[in-house]
Amino acid sequence: MSITITLLIQGLAFFAVAWLVMQFGWPSIMSAIETRQKKIAEGLAAADRGQKDLDDARANAHEIVKEARNKATQIVDQANRRSNEMVEDAKGVAIAEGERLISVARADVSSEAGRARAALTQEVASLVVAGASQLLKREVDAKAHADLLSELSARITAEAR
């Protein structure tokens, strides 16, 4: 056989196989390729949507964290203000209580000083009576001379002030 016939038969066989592949194999290969391209396109679209959702979620989370920080700052500021108010109220109550205690103490001191003066006046009056009885060499009767002794006591009290 000659080379020409061999090439002609191989060419016809090639075209026959190419035609059969184009008729029967090619559509299934193309549909598989198109299906794969659609799946890839859907996957890329889903990845883009996922990325967008992730970005939105990050932005949303950032916004939530920002709001939480603002609320925490507000709560801390409010707590500080309330704390300062409570301290000021406590100071006011303590000052009022201190002033009340001071006034009670002053009243106690004043009444105690009055009692001490009265006791001292009585003792001075007794000493004066004892001294007068020594000077007069006789007993002075305190009951009989009560008016005189009270007048003497009043004078000593007035001079002591």
DOMARNU-979736 format. One record per atom (N, C-alpha, C): residue number from 1; residue in one letter; atom name; x, y, z. Coordinates in pm, 1 decimal, padded with zeros to 6 digits. Layout:
residues N
NUM, A, CA, X, Y, Z;
...
This chain:
residues 161
1, M, N, 00081.6, -00114.6, 00000.0;
1, M, CA, 00000.0, 00000.0, 00000.0;
1, M, C, 00087.2, 00122.4, 00000.0;
2, S, N, 00027.7, 00217.9, -00053.7;
2, S, CA, 00107.0, 00337.0, -00070.6;
2, S, C, 00079.6, 00432.8, 00045.5;
3, I, N, 00167.8, 00516.5, 00063.9;
3, I, CA, 00162.7, 00612.6, 00173.6;
3, I, C, 00043.2, 00706.0, 00156.2;
4, T, N, 00006.1, 00734.9, 00039.0;
4, T, CA, -00103.9, 00825.6, 00012.4;
4, T, C, -00233.3, 00763.0, 00061.0;
5, I, N, -00252.3, 00636.8, 00030.7;
5, I, CA, -00376.5, 00571.1, 00072.2;
5, I, C, -00376.4, 00560.4, 00224.8;
6, T, N, -00264.6, 00531.7, 00283.3;
6, T, CA, -00256.2, 00520.3, 00428.7;
6, T, C, -00289.7, 00654.9, 00492.1;
7, L, N, -00237.4, 00759.7, 00440.6;
7, L, CA, -00266.2, 00892.3, 00495.9;
7, L, C, -00412.0, 00928.0, 00473.4;
8, L, N, -00465.4, 00886.7, 00360.1;
8, L, CA, -00604.9, 00916.3, 00330.8;
8, L, C, -00695.9, 00839.1, 00426.0;
9, I, N, -00666.6, 00712.6, 00452.6;
9, I, CA, -00748.7, 00631.9, 00543.0;
9, I, C, -00733.8, 00686.7, 00686.3;
10, Q, N, -00614.1, 00721.6, 00725.6;
10, Q, CA, -00592.8, 00777.0, 00860.2;
10, Q, C, -00662.9, 00911.9, 00873.8;
11, G, N, -00664.4, 00990.0, 00770.9;
11, G, CA, -00733.9, 01118.5, 00773.2;
11, G, C, -00882.4, 01098.1, 00786.9;
12, L, N, -00937.0, 00998.7, 00706.0;
12, L, CA, -01080.7, 00970.9, 00714.7;
12, L, C, -01115.2, 00916.2, 00854.2;
13, A, N, -01031.3, 00830.3, 00907.7;
13, A, CA, -01055.5, 00775.9, 01041.7;
13, A, C, -01050.4, 00888.1, 01145.9;
14, F, N, -00955.2, 00976.4, 01126.0;
14, F, CA, -00943.2, 01089.2, 01219.6;
14, F, C, -01069.1, 01174.4, 01216.5;
15, F, N, -01115.1, 01207.8, 01097.7;
15, F, CA, -01235.0, 01290.1, 01084.8;
15, F, C, -01359.1, 01216.7, 01133.9;
16, A, N, -01363.6, 01084.1, 01115.2;
16, A, CA, -01477.9, 01005.8, 01162.5;
16, A, C, -01479.3, 01006.5, 01315.4;
17, V, N, -01363.1, 00986.0, 01374.8;
17, V, CA, -01355.9, 00986.2, 01521.3;
17, V, C, -01386.2, 01127.6, 01572.3;
18, A, N, -01335.7, 01229.9, 01506.7;
18, A, CA, -01361.6, 01367.2, 01547.3;
18, A, C, -01510.1, 01397.7, 01534.7;
19, W, N, -01572.9, 01349.7, 01424.2;
19, W, CA, -01715.9, 01374.2, 01406.3;
19, W, C, -01795.5, 01301.5, 01515.3;
20, L, N, -01761.3, 01176.6, 01548.0;
20, L, CA, -01830.8, 01100.4, 01652.3;
20, L, C, -01813.5, 01167.9, 01789.8;
21, V, N, -01692.5, 01211.3, 01815.2;
21, V, CA, -01668.3, 01280.7, 01943.0;
21, V, C, -01749.4, 01408.9, 01945.8;
22, M, N, -01754.8, 01482.0, 01835.3;
22, M, CA, -01830.2, 01607.4, 01829.7;
22, M, C, -01979.5, 01581.5, 01844.7;
23, Q, N, -02027.6, 01472.9, 01791.9;
23, Q, CA, -02169.9, 01443.1, 01798.6;
23, Q, C, -02210.4, 01387.1, 01934.7;
24, F, N, -02134.0, 01296.4, 01987.2;
24, F, CA, -02177.4, 01225.0, 02107.8;
24, F, C, -02097.1, 01262.5, 02233.8;
25, G, N, -01974.2, 01284.2, 02221.6;
25, G, CA, -01891.1, 01310.6, 02338.8;
25, G, C, -01883.8, 01457.7, 02377.2;
26, W, N, -01876.8, 01539.9, 02276.5;
26, W, CA, -01859.2, 01683.7, 02297.2;
26, W, C, -01972.3, 01746.5, 02379.3;
27, P, N, -02101.0, 01718.3, 02352.1;
27, P, CA, -02206.9, 01780.4, 02431.7;
27, P, C, -02197.2, 01743.3, 02580.4;
28, S, N, -02165.2, 01617.0, 02610.3;
28, S, CA, -02155.0, 01580.1, 02751.8;
28, S, C, -02033.2, 01646.5, 02816.8;
29, I, N, -01923.4, 01655.8, 02742.1;
29, I, CA, -01804.3, 01724.4, 02794.3;
29, I, C, -01835.8, 01871.9, 02817.1;
30, M, N, -01904.0, 01934.3, 02723.9;
30, M, CA, -01939.0, 02076.3, 02736.1;
30, M, C, -02036.6, 02098.0, 02852.0;
31, S, N, -02136.3, 02007.5, 02866.4;
31, S, CA, -02230.2, 02024.7, 02977.3;
31, S, C, -02158.6, 02006.5, 03111.1;
32, A, N, -02062.3, 01911.7, 03117.3;
32, A, CA, -01985.0, 01893.9, 03240.7;
32, A, C, -01901.5, 02018.5, 03268.5;
33, I, N, -01841.4, 02073.9, 03163.0;
33, I, CA, -01761.1, 02196.0, 03179.7;
33, I, C, -01849.8, 02312.3, 03223.3;
34, E, N, -01967.1, 02326.1, 03159.7;
34, E, CA, -02058.0, 02434.2, 03197.1;
34, E, C, -02108.7, 02417.0, 03339.6;
35, T, N, -02140.4, 02291.5, 03377.4;
35, T, CA, -02184.3, 02265.8, 03514.8;
35, T, C, -02074.1, 02302.3, 03613.3;
36, R, N, -01953.3, 02262.4, 03580.5;
36, R, CA, -01838.9, 02294.5, 03667.1;
36, R, C, -01818.1, 02445.2, 03674.1;
37, Q, N, -01831.3, 02515.5, 03560.4;
37, Q, CA, -01817.4, 02660.9, 03559.9;
37, Q, C, -01925.7, 02726.9, 03645.8;
38, K, N, -02050.1, 02671.5, 03636.6;
38, K, CA, -02158.7, 02725.9, 03719.2;
38, K, C, -02128.6, 02704.1, 03866.6;
39, K, N, -02080.2, 02583.2, 03902.2;
39, K, CA, -02047.5, 02555.3, 04042.0;
39, K, C, -01935.4, 02646.3, 04091.2;
40, I, N, -01837.0, 02666.8, 04006.2;
40, I, CA, -01727.1, 02756.3, 04043.3;
40, I, C, -01778.5, 02899.0, 04059.6;
41, A, N, -01863.5, 02942.1, 03965.3;
41, A, CA, -01919.6, 03077.0, 03973.5;
41, A, C, -02005.1, 03091.6, 04100.3;
42, E, N, -02085.7, 02989.5, 04130.4;
42, E, CA, -02167.9, 02993.8, 04251.2;
42, E, C, -02079.2, 02994.8, 04375.7;
43, G, N, -01973.9, 02915.3, 04374.2;
43, G, CA, -01880.5, 02912.9, 04487.1;
43, G, C, -01813.7, 03048.0, 04506.8;
44, L, N, -01772.1, 03110.0, 04396.4;
44, L, CA, -01711.0, 03242.5, 04406.3;
44, L, C, -01812.1, 03346.5, 04455.2;
45, A, N, -01936.3, 03335.5, 04403.8;
45, A, CA, -02040.7, 03427.8, 04449.1;
45, A, C, -02068.8, 03405.7, 04597.8;
46, A, N, -02074.4, 03277.3, 04638.8;
46, A, CA, -02097.2, 03247.8, 04780.7;
46, A, C, -01980.7, 03298.8, 04865.0;
47, A, N, -01859.0, 03285.0, 04815.6;
47, A, CA, -01742.2, 03336.1, 04887.0;
47, A, C, -01750.1, 03488.5, 04899.1;
48, D, N, -01790.3, 03554.0, 04789.9;
48, D, CA, -01805.8, 03699.9, 04794.3;
48, D, C, -01914.9, 03739.6, 04894.8;
49, R, N, -02028.6, 03665.8, 04891.3;
49, R, CA, -02136.0, 03694.1, 04987.2;
49, R, C, -02087.3, 03668.2, 05129.5;
50, G, N, -02014.8, 03557.4, 05146.5;
50, G, CA, -01961.0, 03525.8, 05278.3;
50, G, C, -01865.1, 03633.2, 05326.0;
51, Q, N, -01779.7, 03680.9, 05237.2;
51, Q, CA, -01685.6, 03787.7, 05271.8;
51, Q, C, -01760.3, 03915.5, 05307.9;
52, K, N, -01864.2, 03945.0, 05228.2;
52, K, CA, -01944.5, 04064.0, 05257.4;
52, K, C, -02015.8, 04048.4, 05391.1;
53, D, N, -02073.2, 03929.5, 05414.7;
53, D, CA, -02138.9, 03904.2, 05543.6;
53, D, C, -02039.8, 03913.3, 05658.3;
54, L, N, -01919.2, 03861.4, 05637.7;
54, L, CA, -01815.2, 03869.3, 05740.3;
54, L, C, -01778.4, 04014.7, 05767.8;
55, D, N, -01762.7, 04092.8, 05661.3;
55, D, CA, -01732.1, 04235.3, 05679.4;
55, D, C, -01845.3, 04306.0, 05753.3;
56, D, N, -01971.3, 04272.3, 05713.9;
56, D, CA, -02086.3, 04332.0, 05783.0;
56, D, C, -02089.6, 04290.4, 05929.9;
57, A, N, -02061.3, 04163.0, 05955.8;
57, A, CA, -02061.2, 04113.4, 06093.7;
57, A, C, -01950.6, 04180.8, 06174.1;
58, R, N, -01833.8, 04198.6, 06111.7;
58, R, CA, -01724.4, 04267.5, 06181.5;
58, R, C, -01763.1, 04411.9, 06213.3;
59, A, N, -01822.9, 04478.6, 06114.3;
59, A, CA, -01865.9, 04617.3, 06136.7;
59, A, C, -01972.6, 04621.8, 06245.6;
60, N, N, -02066.2, 04527.1, 06240.3;
60, N, CA, -02172.1, 04520.4, 06340.9;
60, N, C, -02112.9, 04491.9, 06478.8;
61, A, N, -02019.9, 04397.4, 06484.5;
61, A, CA, -01955.1, 04365.3, 06612.2;
61, A, C, -01877.9, 04485.9, 06664.1;
62, H, N, -01809.1, 04556.0, 06573.6;
62, H, CA, -01735.5, 04676.3, 06613.8;
62, H, C, -01832.1, 04781.1, 06669.3;
63, E, N, -01946.9, 04796.3, 06605.3;
63, E, CA, -02047.1, 04893.1, 06650.1;
63, E, C, -02102.6, 04852.2, 06787.4;
64, I, N, -02128.0, 04722.1, 06804.8;
64, I, CA, -02179.8, 04673.0, 06932.7;
64, I, C, -02077.3, 04694.9, 07042.8;
65, V, N, -01950.3, 04666.8, 07013.4;
65, V, CA, -01844.3, 04687.9, 07113.0;
65, V, C, -01833.7, 04836.5, 07146.3;
66, K, N, -01845.4, 04921.1, 07045.3;
66, K, CA, -01838.7, 05066.2, 07066.9;
66, K, C, -01954.4, 05112.4, 07155.8;
67, E, N, -02075.9, 05062.4, 07128.5;
67, E, CA, -02191.1, 05097.3, 07211.1;
67, E, C, -02173.1, 05045.5, 07353.3;
68, A, N, -02121.1, 04923.2, 07365.6;
68, A, CA, -02099.1, 04866.1, 07498.9;
68, A, C, -01997.1, 04949.5, 07576.5;
69, R, N, -01891.9, 04993.2, 07509.8;
69, R, CA, -01792.3, 05077.8, 07576.6;
69, R, C, -01854.2, 05210.1, 07619.9;
70, N, N, -01936.4, 05268.2, 07531.3;
70, N, CA, -02002.8, 05394.1, 07566.3;
70, N, C, -02094.1, 05374.7, 07687.3;
71, K, N, -02172.1, 05264.7, 07686.5;
71, K, CA, -02260.8, 05238.3, 07799.9;
71, K, C, -02179.8, 05214.2, 07926.1;
72, A, N, -02070.4, 05139.9, 07914.3;
72, A, CA, -01985.7, 05114.4, 08031.6;
72, A, C, -01929.3, 05245.0, 08085.3;
73, T, N, -01887.3, 05332.6, 07994.9;
73, T, CA, -01835.4, 05463.0, 08037.0;
73, T, C, -01944.6, 05543.8, 08106.6;
74, Q, N, -02064.9, 05540.4, 08050.1;
74, Q, CA, -02175.7, 05612.0, 08112.2;
74, Q, C, -02207.1, 05555.3, 08250.8;
75, I, N, -02206.4, 05422.6, 08262.1;
75, I, CA, -02236.2, 05358.8, 08390.4;
75, I, C, -02129.0, 05394.9, 08492.5;
76, V, N, -02003.1, 05391.6, 08449.6;
76, V, CA, -01893.3, 05426.8, 08541.4;
76, V, C, -01904.7, 05573.5, 08583.1;
77, D, N, -01934.7, 05661.6, 08487.7;
77, D, CA, -01950.9, 05803.7, 08520.8;
77, D, C, -02067.4, 05823.6, 08617.8;
78, Q, N, -02178.0, 05754.4, 08590.7;
78, Q, CA, -02294.4, 05764.8, 08677.8;
78, Q, C, -02261.1, 05712.0, 08817.6;
79, A, N, -02188.7, 05601.3, 08823.6;
79, A, CA, -02148.9, 05545.2, 08953.4;
79, A, C, -02056.4, 05642.1, 09027.3;
80, N, N, -01964.9, 05704.7, 08954.6;
80, N, CA, -01875.5, 05803.2, 09017.2;
80, N, C, -01954.4, 05922.5, 09070.8;
81, R, N, -02049.7, 05970.3, 08989.2;
81, R, CA, -02131.9, 06082.7, 09034.8;
81, R, C, -02212.0, 06043.8, 09159.6;
82, R, N, -02270.6, 05925.4, 09155.4;
82, R, CA, -02349.7, 05878.6, 09270.0;
82, R, C, -02259.8, 05861.5, 09392.7;
83, S, N, -02140.9, 05810.3, 09370.2;
83, S, CA, -02045.4, 05793.1, 09479.8;
83, S, C, -02010.3, 05928.4, 09540.0;
84, N, N, -01982.2, 06026.0, 09454.5;
84, N, CA, -01950.3, 06160.7, 09503.2;
84, N, C, -02068.2, 06220.5, 09579.9;
85, E, N, -02190.2, 06197.2, 09527.5;
85, E, CA, -02308.3, 06247.8, 09597.2;
85, E, C, -02321.6, 06182.4, 09734.6;
86, M, N, -02297.6, 06051.8, 09739.3;
86, M, CA, -02308.5, 05980.8, 09866.8;
86, M, C, -02202.6, 06030.4, 09965.1;
87, V, N, -02081.5, 06055.0, 09913.7;
87, V, CA, -01975.1, 06106.8, 10000.6;
87, V, C, -02013.4, 06244.7, 10052.4;
88, E, N, -02065.4, 06329.7, 09964.4;
88, E, CA, -02106.1, 06464.0, 10006.4;
88, E, C, -02219.9, 06456.6, 10107.7;
89, D, N, -02317.6, 06366.7, 10082.3;
89, D, CA, -02426.8, 06350.2, 10178.9;
89, D, C, -02372.7, 06302.7, 10312.6;
90, A, N, -02281.5, 06206.7, 10308.3;
90, A, CA, -02223.0, 06155.1, 10432.5;
90, A, C, -02145.6, 06264.2, 10505.0;
91, K, N, -02073.1, 06347.5, 10428.5;
91, K, CA, -02000.9, 06458.6, 10490.3;
91, K, C, -02098.6, 06554.1, 10558.0;
92, G, N, -02208.0, 06585.0, 10487.4;
92, G, CA, -02308.2, 06674.9, 10544.6;
92, G, C, -02369.0, 06617.8, 10671.9;
93, V, N, -02401.5, 06488.6, 10668.0;
93, V, CA, -02457.5, 06424.0, 10787.2;
93, V, C, -02354.6, 06423.3, 10899.3;
94, A, N, -02228.7, 06393.0, 10864.7;
94, A, CA, -02123.1, 06389.0, 10966.6;
94, A, C, -02101.6, 06528.3, 11026.6;
95, I, N, -02102.5, 06630.9, 10943.1;
95, I, CA, -02084.1, 06767.8, 10993.8;
95, I, C, -02200.7, 06805.8, 11085.0;
96, A, N, -02323.1, 06772.7, 11041.4;
96, A, CA, -02439.5, 06804.8, 11124.6;
96, A, C, -02433.3, 06729.5, 11256.8;
97, E, N, -02397.3, 06601.5, 11250.3;
97, E, CA, -02385.6, 06522.6, 11373.6;
97, E, C, -02274.6, 06577.0, 11462.1;
98, G, N, -02162.2, 06615.8, 11400.6;
98, G, CA, -02052.6, 06674.9, 11476.6;
98, G, C, -02095.3, 06803.6, 11544.2;
99, E, N, -02166.1, 06888.6, 11471.4;
99, E, CA, -02213.5, 07014.1, 11530.2;
99, E, C, -02311.4, 06987.7, 11644.2;
100, R, N, -02397.4, 06885.6, 11623.8;
100, R, CA, -02492.5, 06850.7, 11729.3;
100, R, C, -02417.9, 06801.1, 11853.2;
101, L, N, -02318.5, 06715.3, 11832.2;
101, L, CA, -02240.5, 06664.2, 11945.0;
101, L, C, -02164.2, 06776.8, 12015.0;
102, I, N, -02110.7, 06870.0, 11934.4;
102, I, CA, -02039.5, 06983.9, 11993.7;
102, I, C, -02135.2, 07068.3, 12077.4;
103, S, N, -02255.7, 07093.3, 12023.5;
103, S, CA, -02350.5, 07174.4, 12099.9;
103, S, C, -02394.9, 07101.3, 12226.0;
104, V, N, -02413.2, 06967.6, 12216.9;
104, V, CA, -02448.5, 06890.5, 12336.6;
104, V, C, -02334.3, 06895.7, 12436.5;
105, A, N, -02210.8, 06881.2, 12387.0;
105, A, CA, -02094.6, 06885.7, 12476.3;
105, A, C, -02082.5, 07023.4, 12540.5;
106, R, N, -02105.5, 07129.1, 12462.0;
106, R, CA, -02098.5, 07264.6, 12518.8;
106, R, C, -02205.6, 07284.0, 12625.1;
107, A, N, -02324.8, 07231.9, 12595.1;
107, A, CA, -02432.7, 07243.0, 12693.7;
107, A, C, -02396.4, 07165.1, 12819.6;
108, D, N, -02337.9, 07045.2, 12801.5;
108, D, CA, -02295.4, 06966.7, 12917.7;
108, D, C, -02187.2, 07040.3, 12996.3;
109, V, N, -02090.9, 07095.5, 12923.3;
109, V, CA, -01983.4, 07169.8, 12989.8;
109, V, C, -02040.8, 07290.8, 13062.5;
110, S, N, -02134.2, 07360.0, 12996.3;
110, S, CA, -02194.6, 07478.1, 13057.8;
110, S, C, -02271.6, 07440.0, 13184.0;
111, S, N, -02351.1, 07332.6, 13174.6;
111, S, CA, -02428.2, 07292.1, 13292.9;
111, S, C, -02335.2, 07240.6, 13402.3;
112, E, N, -02229.9, 07167.8, 13363.5;
112, E, CA, -02133.1, 07117.7, 13461.1;
112, E, C, -02060.5, 07235.1, 13526.4;
113, A, N, -02024.8, 07335.6, 13444.1;
113, A, CA, -01959.6, 07454.5, 13499.4;
113, A, C, -02054.2, 07526.6, 13594.8;
114, G, N, -02182.5, 07533.0, 13559.2;
114, G, CA, -02281.5, 07596.2, 13648.2;
114, G, C, -02293.2, 07520.3, 13779.2;
115, R, N, -02296.9, 07387.1, 13770.4;
115, R, CA, -02303.6, 07306.9, 13892.2;
115, R, C, -02177.1, 07323.8, 13975.8;
116, A, N, -02061.4, 07326.6, 13906.7;
116, A, CA, -01935.6, 07345.0, 13978.1;
116, A, C, -01933.5, 07481.0, 14045.8;
117, R, N, -01982.1, 07584.7, 13975.9;
117, R, CA, -01988.1, 07718.2, 14035.5;
117, R, C, -02079.8, 07718.0, 14157.6;
118, A, N, -02195.4, 07651.1, 14140.1;
118, A, CA, -02290.7, 07646.7, 14251.6;
118, A, C, -02229.3, 07573.3, 14370.8;
119, A, N, -02162.1, 07461.8, 14341.5;
119, A, CA, -02098.6, 07385.6, 14449.4;
119, A, C, -01986.9, 07467.5, 14512.3;
120, L, N, -01909.2, 07534.4, 14426.2;
120, L, CA, -01800.0, 07617.6, 14477.4;
120, L, C, -01855.6, 07733.2, 14559.4;
121, T, N, -01965.5, 07789.8, 14512.6;
121, T, CA, -02028.6, 07899.9, 14586.1;
121, T, C, -02076.1, 07851.2, 14721.8;
122, Q, N, -02136.7, 07731.3, 14721.6;
122, Q, CA, -02182.0, 07674.1, 14849.3;
122, Q, C, -02063.8, 07651.3, 14942.7;
123, E, N, -01955.2, 07599.1, 14886.9;
123, E, CA, -01837.6, 07571.2, 14969.6;
123, E, C, -01776.8, 07702.1, 15020.1;
124, V, N, -01769.5, 07802.5, 14932.2;
124, V, CA, -01715.9, 07932.1, 14975.5;
124, V, C, -01804.8, 07991.1, 15083.6;
125, A, N, -01937.3, 07975.2, 15063.5;
125, A, CA, -02030.0, 08027.2, 15164.3;
125, A, C, -02009.6, 07955.2, 15297.3;
126, S, N, -01989.7, 07823.5, 15289.2;
126, S, CA, -01965.5, 07746.6, 15412.2;
126, S, C, -01835.5, 07791.5, 15476.1;
127, L, N, -01731.9, 07813.5, 15395.5;
127, L, CA, -01603.9, 07859.5, 15447.7;
127, L, C, -01616.1, 07999.6, 15507.9;
128, V, N, -01694.6, 08083.6, 15443.3;
128, V, CA, -01715.4, 08219.0, 15494.8;
128, V, C, -01786.9, 08212.6, 15629.1;
129, V, N, -01887.4, 08125.3, 15636.1;
129, V, CA, -01960.7, 08111.7, 15761.8;
129, V, C, -01867.8, 08057.7, 15869.2;
130, A, N, -01785.1, 07957.1, 15831.1;
130, A, CA, -01691.8, 07900.9, 15928.8;
130, A, C, -01590.2, 08007.1, 15970.9;
131, G, N, -01542.6, 08083.4, 15871.3;
131, G, CA, -01448.1, 08190.9, 15903.3;
131, G, C, -01512.0, 08297.2, 15989.2;
132, A, N, -01635.0, 08332.3, 15959.9;
132, A, CA, -01705.2, 08433.9, 16038.9;
132, A, C, -01727.3, 08383.5, 16180.4;
133, S, N, -01759.2, 08255.2, 16194.8;
133, S, CA, -01781.2, 08202.1, 16329.3;
133, S, C, -01650.7, 08198.1, 16407.0;
134, Q, N, -01539.8, 08176.9, 16336.9;
134, Q, CA, -01410.0, 08180.8, 16403.6;
134, Q, C, -01379.5, 08323.5, 16448.0;
135, L, N, -01411.3, 08416.5, 16359.9;
135, L, CA, -01385.0, 08555.7, 16394.5;
135, L, C, -01473.5, 08601.9, 16510.3;
136, L, N, -01593.0, 08561.1, 16509.2;
136, L, CA, -01686.5, 08604.6, 16612.1;
136, L, C, -01678.0, 08517.1, 16737.1;
137, K, N, -01608.5, 08411.5, 16725.6;
137, K, CA, -01589.9, 08316.2, 16832.3;
137, K, C, -01720.8, 08260.6, 16882.1;
138, R, N, -01811.8, 08252.1, 16797.4;
138, R, CA, -01936.4, 08186.0, 16830.2;
138, R, C, -01994.2, 08124.4, 16704.3;
139, E, N, -02085.6, 08042.5, 16722.0;
139, E, CA, -02144.0, 07966.3, 16611.8;
139, E, C, -02246.1, 08053.9, 16540.4;
140, V, N, -02232.9, 08056.6, 16406.5;
140, V, CA, -02331.0, 08128.0, 16327.6;
140, V, C, -02433.1, 08024.8, 16282.2;
141, D, N, -02556.9, 08051.7, 16303.3;
141, D, CA, -02661.9, 07956.8, 16266.7;
141, D, C, -02700.4, 07980.1, 16120.5;
142, A, N, -02675.9, 07874.1, 16034.7;
142, A, CA, -02701.0, 07886.3, 15891.2;
142, A, C, -02848.9, 07901.0, 15862.9;
143, K, N, -02932.1, 07837.9, 15942.3;
143, K, CA, -03076.3, 07845.1, 15918.5;
143, K, C, -03130.5, 07983.1, 15957.7;
144, A, N, -03077.8, 08033.3, 16062.2;
144, A, CA, -03125.9, 08162.3, 16109.7;
144, A, C, -03080.3, 08274.3, 16017.9;
145, H, N, -02968.3, 08260.2, 15958.6;
145, H, CA, -02914.3, 08367.4, 15876.0;
145, H, C, -02916.5, 08329.5, 15726.8;
146, A, N, -03014.2, 08253.9, 15684.1;
146, A, CA, -03023.7, 08205.3, 15545.9;
146, A, C, -03029.2, 08320.2, 15446.7;
147, D, N, -03102.6, 08425.6, 15477.4;
147, D, CA, -03111.0, 08539.1, 15386.1;
147, D, C, -02975.6, 08606.1, 15371.4;
148, L, N, -02909.9, 08623.2, 15481.6;
148, L, CA, -02778.5, 08685.7, 15479.3;
148, L, C, -02679.3, 08599.9, 15401.4;
149, L, N, -02684.7, 08470.5, 15422.3;
149, L, CA, -02594.4, 08378.8, 15351.8;
149, L, C, -02625.3, 08375.5, 15202.1;
150, S, N, -02752.2, 08377.2, 15162.0;
150, S, CA, -02783.4, 08377.9, 15019.7;
150, S, C, -02737.6, 08507.3, 14954.6;
151, E, N, -02750.6, 08618.0, 15023.8;
151, E, CA, -02701.6, 08743.8, 14968.7;
151, E, C, -02550.6, 08739.9, 14953.8;
152, L, N, -02483.7, 08685.4, 15051.9;
152, L, CA, -02337.8, 08671.4, 15047.2;
152, L, C, -02298.3, 08578.5, 14931.7;
153, S, N, -02371.9, 08471.1, 14912.6;
153, S, CA, -02345.8, 08375.5, 14803.4;
153, S, C, -02364.2, 08442.3, 14668.0;
154, A, N, -02466.7, 08524.0, 14654.9;
154, A, CA, -02490.9, 08594.2, 14528.1;
154, A, C, -02379.3, 08691.1, 14497.5;
155, R, N, -02329.3, 08760.1, 14598.9;
155, R, CA, -02219.0, 08854.7, 14579.0;
155, R, C, -02091.6, 08781.0, 14535.6;
156, I, N, -02065.7, 08667.8, 14598.6;
156, I, CA, -01943.7, 08591.8, 14563.1;
156, I, C, -01956.2, 08540.2, 14420.5;
157, T, N, -02073.3, 08494.9, 14384.1;
157, T, CA, -02095.3, 08445.8, 14248.7;
157, T, C, -02077.0, 08557.9, 14146.9;
158, A, N, -02128.5, 08675.4, 14176.1;
158, A, CA, -02117.1, 08788.2, 14085.2;
158, A, C, -01972.9, 08830.1, 14069.7;
159, E, N, -01896.9, 08827.4, 14179.7;
159, E, CA, -01756.6, 08867.2, 14171.3;
159, E, C, -01670.5, 08761.3, 14101.3;
160, A, N, -01712.1, 08636.4, 14110.6;
160, A, CA, -01635.3, 08527.3, 14047.4;
160, A, C, -01646.2, 08536.1, 13895.2;
161, R, N, -01750.1, 08593.9, 13848.3;
161, R, CA, -01767.1, 08604.8, 13703.2;
161, R, C, -01689.0, 08720.9, 13655.5;
